[in-house]
Amino acid sequence: MFRATFQTTLQPDGVLNGMKCRIKARYADVSTLVLADCNRYARDDTGRMIASSYAASNSNVGRLVWSTPYAS
């Protein structure tokens, strides 16, 4: 189980900008954990699907991709 703790400081003019930056800073952490959890259920007869997920995904922006013909 993944647990994240966030602390926010409210500033009248920068509330949304500050929140967006904090959320984007956690994309990579959350995406990496979600990818690992999903790969536990991925088809694993040759290992190509799981390997493709690490090569095709961009965890910095929260984009997870399994790039094999039978993954779609």
Backbone as XML, in Angstrom:
<?xml version="1.0"?>
<chain id="A" units="angstrom">
  <residue number="1" name="MET">
    <atom name="N" x="0.839" y="-1.171" z="0.000"/>
    <atom name="CA" x="0.000" y="0.000" z="0.000"/>
    <atom name="C" x="0.886" y="1.237" z="0.000"/>
  </residue>
  <residue number="2" name="PHE">
    <atom name="N" x="0.536" y="2.184" z="-0.801"/>
    <atom name="CA" x="1.283" y="3.435" z="-0.890"/>
    <atom name="C" x="0.557" y="4.502" z="-0.094"/>
  </residue>
  <residue number="3" name="ARG">
    <atom name="N" x="1.301" y="5.197" z="0.724"/>
    <atom name="CA" x="0.727" y="6.296" z="1.500"/>
    <atom name="C" x="1.567" y="7.539" z="1.235"/>
  </residue>
  <residue number="4" name="ALA">
    <atom name="N" x="0.906" y="8.617" z="0.864"/>
    <atom name="CA" x="1.603" y="9.873" z="0.588"/>
    <atom name="C" x="1.119" y="10.922" z="1.578"/>
  </residue>
  <residue number="5" name="THR">
    <atom name="N" x="2.042" y="11.731" z="2.034"/>
    <atom name="CA" x="1.709" y="12.816" z="2.941"/>
    <atom name="C" x="2.033" y="14.126" z="2.267"/>
  </residue>
  <residue number="6" name="PHE">
    <atom name="N" x="1.083" y="15.042" z="2.281"/>
    <atom name="CA" x="1.277" y="16.342" z="1.668"/>
    <atom name="C" x="1.049" y="17.419" z="2.713"/>
  </residue>
  <residue number="7" name="GLN">
    <atom name="N" x="1.859" y="18.429" z="2.659"/>
    <atom name="CA" x="1.679" y="19.577" z="3.525"/>
    <atom name="C" x="1.546" y="20.801" z="2.634"/>
  </residue>
  <residue number="8" name="THR">
    <atom name="N" x="0.502" y="21.573" z="2.839"/>
    <atom name="CA" x="0.279" y="22.748" z="2.005"/>
    <atom name="C" x="0.227" y="24.004" z="2.864"/>
  </residue>
  <residue number="9" name="THR">
    <atom name="N" x="0.697" y="25.072" z="2.283"/>
    <atom name="CA" x="0.620" y="26.393" z="2.911"/>
    <atom name="C" x="-0.200" y="27.273" z="1.993"/>
  </residue>
  <residue number="10" name="LEU">
    <atom name="N" x="-1.276" y="27.822" z="2.495"/>
    <atom name="CA" x="-2.157" y="28.635" z="1.662"/>
    <atom name="C" x="-1.622" y="30.046" z="1.513"/>
  </residue>
  <residue number="11" name="GLN">
    <atom name="N" x="-1.514" y="30.462" z="0.265"/>
    <atom name="CA" x="-1.114" y="31.819" z="-0.083"/>
    <atom name="C" x="-2.145" y="32.312" z="-1.084"/>
  </residue>
  <residue number="12" name="PRO">
    <atom name="N" x="-2.762" y="33.448" z="-0.826"/>
    <atom name="CA" x="-3.877" y="33.903" z="-1.668"/>
    <atom name="C" x="-3.576" y="33.942" z="-3.161"/>
  </residue>
  <residue number="13" name="ASP">
    <atom name="N" x="-2.400" y="34.346" z="-3.562"/>
    <atom name="CA" x="-2.136" y="34.501" z="-4.990"/>
    <atom name="C" x="-1.459" y="33.282" z="-5.615"/>
  </residue>
  <residue number="14" name="GLY">
    <atom name="N" x="-0.964" y="32.373" z="-4.830"/>
    <atom name="CA" x="-0.227" y="31.265" z="-5.422"/>
    <atom name="C" x="-0.693" y="29.887" z="-5.008"/>
  </residue>
  <residue number="15" name="VAL">
    <atom name="N" x="-1.945" y="29.780" z="-4.584"/>
    <atom name="CA" x="-2.443" y="28.491" z="-4.113"/>
    <atom name="C" x="-2.412" y="27.451" z="-5.228"/>
  </residue>
  <residue number="16" name="LEU">
    <atom name="N" x="-2.989" y="27.766" z="-6.361"/>
    <atom name="CA" x="-3.056" y="26.793" z="-7.450"/>
    <atom name="C" x="-1.688" y="26.475" z="-8.029"/>
  </residue>
  <residue number="17" name="ASN">
    <atom name="N" x="-0.847" y="27.477" z="-8.201"/>
    <atom name="CA" x="0.486" y="27.233" z="-8.748"/>
    <atom name="C" x="1.308" y="26.351" z="-7.819"/>
  </residue>
  <residue number="18" name="GLY">
    <atom name="N" x="1.217" y="26.613" z="-6.541"/>
    <atom name="CA" x="1.958" y="25.808" z="-5.582"/>
    <atom name="C" x="1.478" y="24.366" z="-5.555"/>
  </residue>
  <residue number="19" name="MET">
    <atom name="N" x="0.158" y="24.169" z="-5.625"/>
    <atom name="CA" x="-0.398" y="22.821" z="-5.622"/>
    <atom name="C" x="-0.013" y="22.062" z="-6.887"/>
  </residue>
  <residue number="20" name="LYS">
    <atom name="N" x="-0.072" y="22.728" z="-8.018"/>
    <atom name="CA" x="0.308" y="22.075" z="-9.270"/>
    <atom name="C" x="1.758" y="21.611" z="-9.233"/>
  </residue>
  <residue number="21" name="CYS">
    <atom name="N" x="2.630" y="22.433" z="-8.705"/>
    <atom name="CA" x="4.049" y="22.070" z="-8.623"/>
    <atom name="C" x="4.261" y="20.886" z="-7.693"/>
  </residue>
  <residue number="22" name="ARG">
    <atom name="N" x="3.572" y="20.876" z="-6.578"/>
    <atom name="CA" x="3.720" y="19.765" z="-5.633"/>
    <atom name="C" x="3.177" y="18.469" z="-6.201"/>
  </residue>
  <residue number="23" name="ILE">
    <atom name="N" x="2.055" y="18.549" z="-6.898"/>
    <atom name="CA" x="1.485" y="17.347" z="-7.496"/>
    <atom name="C" x="2.401" y="16.812" z="-8.594"/>
  </residue>
  <residue number="24" name="LYS">
    <atom name="N" x="2.896" y="17.692" z="-9.454"/>
    <atom name="CA" x="3.789" y="17.261" z="-10.528"/>
    <atom name="C" x="5.080" y="16.665" z="-9.983"/>
  </residue>
  <residue number="25" name="ALA">
    <atom name="N" x="5.536" y="17.139" z="-8.844"/>
    <atom name="CA" x="6.757" y="16.605" z="-8.249"/>
    <atom name="C" x="6.568" y="15.161" z="-7.793"/>
  </residue>
  <residue number="26" name="ARG">
    <atom name="N" x="5.346" y="14.737" z="-7.557"/>
    <atom name="CA" x="5.060" y="13.375" z="-7.097"/>
    <atom name="C" x="4.652" y="12.421" z="-8.213"/>
  </residue>
  <residue number="27" name="TYR">
    <atom name="N" x="4.495" y="12.914" z="-9.441"/>
    <atom name="CA" x="4.110" y="12.048" z="-10.559"/>
    <atom name="C" x="5.026" y="10.841" z="-10.686"/>
  </residue>
  <residue number="28" name="ALA">
    <atom name="N" x="6.308" y="11.065" z="-10.681"/>
    <atom name="CA" x="7.261" y="9.973" z="-10.885"/>
    <atom name="C" x="7.141" y="8.924" z="-9.788"/>
  </residue>
  <residue number="29" name="ASP">
    <atom name="N" x="7.013" y="9.347" z="-8.541"/>
    <atom name="CA" x="6.907" y="8.400" z="-7.436"/>
    <atom name="C" x="5.645" y="7.550" z="-7.544"/>
  </residue>
  <residue number="30" name="VAL">
    <atom name="N" x="4.522" y="8.204" z="-7.741"/>
    <atom name="CA" x="3.248" y="7.489" z="-7.814"/>
    <atom name="C" x="3.200" y="6.604" z="-9.059"/>
  </residue>
  <residue number="31" name="SER">
    <atom name="N" x="3.656" y="7.111" z="-10.192"/>
    <atom name="CA" x="3.631" y="6.338" z="-11.434"/>
    <atom name="C" x="4.488" y="5.089" z="-11.338"/>
  </residue>
  <residue number="32" name="THR">
    <atom name="N" x="5.639" y="5.200" z="-10.714"/>
    <atom name="CA" x="6.516" y="4.042" z="-10.558"/>
    <atom name="C" x="5.848" y="2.961" z="-9.716"/>
  </residue>
  <residue number="33" name="LEU">
    <atom name="N" x="5.176" y="3.351" z="-8.655"/>
    <atom name="CA" x="4.482" y="2.382" z="-7.811"/>
    <atom name="C" x="3.283" y="1.759" z="-8.521"/>
  </residue>
  <residue number="34" name="VAL">
    <atom name="N" x="2.533" y="2.573" z="-9.262"/>
    <atom name="CA" x="1.383" y="2.045" z="-9.998"/>
    <atom name="C" x="1.856" y="1.077" z="-11.082"/>
  </residue>
  <residue number="35" name="LEU">
    <atom name="N" x="2.923" y="1.405" z="-11.775"/>
    <atom name="CA" x="3.458" y="0.531" z="-12.819"/>
    <atom name="C" x="3.875" y="-0.814" z="-12.232"/>
  </residue>
  <residue number="36" name="ALA">
    <atom name="N" x="4.557" y="-0.796" z="-11.108"/>
    <atom name="CA" x="4.978" y="-2.045" z="-10.467"/>
    <atom name="C" x="3.771" y="-2.872" z="-10.039"/>
  </residue>
  <residue number="37" name="ASP">
    <atom name="N" x="2.750" y="-2.220" z="-9.489"/>
    <atom name="CA" x="1.542" y="-2.936" z="-9.076"/>
    <atom name="C" x="0.819" y="-3.541" z="-10.279"/>
  </residue>
  <residue number="38" name="CYS">
    <atom name="N" x="0.696" y="-2.788" z="-11.355"/>
    <atom name="CA" x="0.014" y="-3.286" z="-12.555"/>
    <atom name="C" x="0.786" y="-4.423" z="-13.210"/>
  </residue>
  <residue number="39" name="ASN">
    <atom name="N" x="2.081" y="-4.345" z="-13.190"/>
    <atom name="CA" x="2.889" y="-5.389" z="-13.820"/>
    <atom name="C" x="2.779" y="-6.724" z="-13.098"/>
  </residue>
  <residue number="40" name="ARG">
    <atom name="N" x="2.328" y="-6.715" z="-11.854"/>
    <atom name="CA" x="2.106" y="-7.987" z="-11.157"/>
    <atom name="C" x="0.984" y="-8.773" z="-11.822"/>
  </residue>
  <residue number="41" name="TYR">
    <atom name="N" x="0.068" y="-8.087" z="-12.519"/>
    <atom name="CA" x="-1.064" y="-8.745" z="-13.166"/>
    <atom name="C" x="-0.897" y="-8.840" z="-14.678"/>
  </residue>
  <residue number="42" name="ALA">
    <atom name="N" x="0.220" y="-8.364" z="-15.200"/>
    <atom name="CA" x="0.450" y="-8.386" z="-16.646"/>
    <atom name="C" x="0.794" y="-9.804" z="-17.116"/>
  </residue>
  <residue number="43" name="ARG">
    <atom name="N" x="0.474" y="-10.076" z="-18.338"/>
    <atom name="CA" x="0.798" y="-11.362" z="-18.949"/>
    <atom name="C" x="2.315" y="-11.535" z="-18.953"/>
  </residue>
  <residue number="44" name="ASP">
    <atom name="N" x="2.771" y="-12.688" z="-18.499"/>
    <atom name="CA" x="4.215" y="-12.843" z="-18.296"/>
    <atom name="C" x="4.765" y="-14.146" z="-18.880"/>
  </residue>
  <residue number="45" name="ASP">
    <atom name="N" x="4.243" y="-14.597" z="-20.003"/>
    <atom name="CA" x="4.768" y="-15.841" z="-20.562"/>
    <atom name="C" x="6.140" y="-15.640" z="-21.197"/>
  </residue>
  <residue number="46" name="THR">
    <atom name="N" x="6.394" y="-14.504" z="-21.821"/>
    <atom name="CA" x="7.723" y="-14.242" z="-22.386"/>
    <atom name="C" x="8.421" y="-13.079" z="-21.698"/>
  </residue>
  <residue number="47" name="GLY">
    <atom name="N" x="7.687" y="-12.288" z="-20.931"/>
    <atom name="CA" x="8.273" y="-11.132" z="-20.259"/>
    <atom name="C" x="8.314" y="-9.878" z="-21.109"/>
  </residue>
  <residue number="48" name="ARG">
    <atom name="N" x="7.874" y="-9.980" z="-22.371"/>
    <atom name="CA" x="7.947" y="-8.816" z="-23.264"/>
    <atom name="C" x="7.001" y="-7.695" z="-22.857"/>
  </residue>
  <residue number="49" name="MET">
    <atom name="N" x="5.808" y="-8.050" z="-22.359"/>
    <atom name="CA" x="4.856" y="-7.002" z="-21.995"/>
    <atom name="C" x="5.382" y="-6.176" z="-20.826"/>
  </residue>
  <residue number="50" name="ILE">
    <atom name="N" x="5.901" y="-6.817" z="-19.815"/>
    <atom name="CA" x="6.426" y="-6.089" z="-18.660"/>
    <atom name="C" x="7.642" y="-5.254" z="-19.064"/>
  </residue>
  <residue number="51" name="ALA">
    <atom name="N" x="8.520" y="-5.810" z="-19.875"/>
    <atom name="CA" x="9.687" y="-5.057" z="-20.344"/>
    <atom name="C" x="9.260" y="-3.846" z="-21.167"/>
  </residue>
  <residue number="52" name="SER">
    <atom name="N" x="8.193" y="-4.006" z="-21.966"/>
    <atom name="CA" x="7.737" y="-2.881" z="-22.787"/>
    <atom name="C" x="7.182" y="-1.750" z="-21.934"/>
  </residue>
  <residue number="53" name="SER">
    <atom name="N" x="6.623" y="-2.082" z="-20.781"/>
    <atom name="CA" x="6.056" y="-1.032" z="-19.938"/>
    <atom name="C" x="7.139" y="-0.123" z="-19.373"/>
  </residue>
  <residue number="54" name="TYR">
    <atom name="N" x="8.286" y="-0.686" z="-19.065"/>
    <atom name="CA" x="9.380" y="0.145" z="-18.554"/>
    <atom name="C" x="9.999" y="1.004" z="-19.663"/>
  </residue>
  <residue number="55" name="ALA">
    <atom name="N" x="10.030" y="0.473" z="-20.876"/>
    <atom name="CA" x="10.629" y="1.210" z="-21.995"/>
    <atom name="C" x="9.695" y="2.296" z="-22.538"/>
  </residue>
  <residue number="56" name="ALA">
    <atom name="N" x="8.386" y="2.030" z="-22.579"/>
    <atom name="CA" x="7.450" y="2.949" z="-23.234"/>
    <atom name="C" x="6.816" y="3.967" z="-22.291"/>
  </residue>
  <residue number="57" name="SER">
    <atom name="N" x="6.877" y="3.737" z="-21.000"/>
    <atom name="CA" x="6.214" y="4.638" z="-20.045"/>
    <atom name="C" x="7.065" y="5.865" z="-19.754"/>
  </residue>
  <residue number="58" name="ASN">
    <atom name="N" x="6.401" y="6.938" z="-19.409"/>
    <atom name="CA" x="7.068" y="8.169" z="-18.990"/>
    <atom name="C" x="6.511" y="8.538" z="-17.620"/>
  </residue>
  <residue number="59" name="SER">
    <atom name="N" x="7.159" y="8.043" z="-16.588"/>
    <atom name="CA" x="6.629" y="8.235" z="-15.238"/>
    <atom name="C" x="6.727" y="9.676" z="-14.762"/>
  </residue>
  <residue number="60" name="ASN">
    <atom name="N" x="7.568" y="10.475" z="-15.373"/>
    <atom name="CA" x="7.688" y="11.881" z="-14.956"/>
    <atom name="C" x="6.419" y="12.681" z="-15.225"/>
  </residue>
  <residue number="61" name="VAL">
    <atom name="N" x="5.640" y="12.256" z="-16.201"/>
    <atom name="CA" x="4.384" y="12.941" z="-16.496"/>
    <atom name="C" x="3.172" y="12.063" z="-16.181"/>
  </residue>
  <residue number="62" name="GLY">
    <atom name="N" x="3.400" y="10.891" z="-15.600"/>
    <atom name="CA" x="2.311" y="10.011" z="-15.210"/>
    <atom name="C" x="1.727" y="9.205" z="-16.344"/>
  </residue>
  <residue number="63" name="ARG">
    <atom name="N" x="2.492" y="8.965" z="-17.408"/>
    <atom name="CA" x="1.998" y="8.210" z="-18.562"/>
    <atom name="C" x="2.557" y="6.791" z="-18.500"/>
  </residue>
  <residue number="64" name="LEU">
    <atom name="N" x="1.668" y="5.806" z="-18.369"/>
    <atom name="CA" x="2.052" y="4.402" z="-18.304"/>
    <atom name="C" x="1.568" y="3.705" z="-19.565"/>
  </residue>
  <residue number="65" name="VAL">
    <atom name="N" x="2.473" y="2.994" z="-20.238"/>
    <atom name="CA" x="2.154" y="2.369" z="-21.515"/>
    <atom name="C" x="2.711" y="0.948" z="-21.548"/>
  </residue>
  <residue number="66" name="TRP">
    <atom name="N" x="1.899" y="0.006" z="-22.019"/>
    <atom name="CA" x="2.380" y="-1.333" z="-22.300"/>
    <atom name="C" x="2.368" y="-1.464" z="-23.808"/>
  </residue>
  <residue number="67" name="SER">
    <atom name="N" x="3.534" y="-1.546" z="-24.410"/>
    <atom name="CA" x="3.652" y="-1.431" z="-25.854"/>
    <atom name="C" x="3.972" y="-2.778" z="-26.508"/>
  </residue>
  <residue number="68" name="THR">
    <atom name="N" x="2.975" y="-3.616" z="-26.592"/>
    <atom name="CA" x="3.091" y="-4.863" z="-27.336"/>
    <atom name="C" x="1.796" y="-5.018" z="-28.151"/>
  </residue>
  <residue number="69" name="PRO">
    <atom name="N" x="1.826" y="-5.761" z="-29.241"/>
    <atom name="CA" x="0.621" y="-5.884" z="-30.084"/>
    <atom name="C" x="-0.581" y="-6.448" z="-29.335"/>
  </residue>
  <residue number="70" name="TYR">
    <atom name="N" x="-0.351" y="-7.336" z="-28.384"/>
    <atom name="CA" x="-1.477" y="-7.967" z="-27.687"/>
    <atom name="C" x="-1.874" y="-7.221" z="-26.415"/>
  </residue>
  <residue number="71" name="ALA">
    <atom name="N" x="-1.269" y="-6.068" z="-26.135"/>
    <atom name="CA" x="-1.603" y="-5.305" z="-24.929"/>
    <atom name="C" x="-2.773" y="-4.369" z="-25.143"/>
  </residue>
  <residue number="72" name="SER">
    <atom name="N" x="-3.155" y="-4.126" z="-26.382"/>
    <atom name="CA" x="-4.234" y="-3.166" z="-26.619"/>
    <atom name="C" x="-5.597" y="-3.783" z="-26.622"/>
  </residue>
</chain>
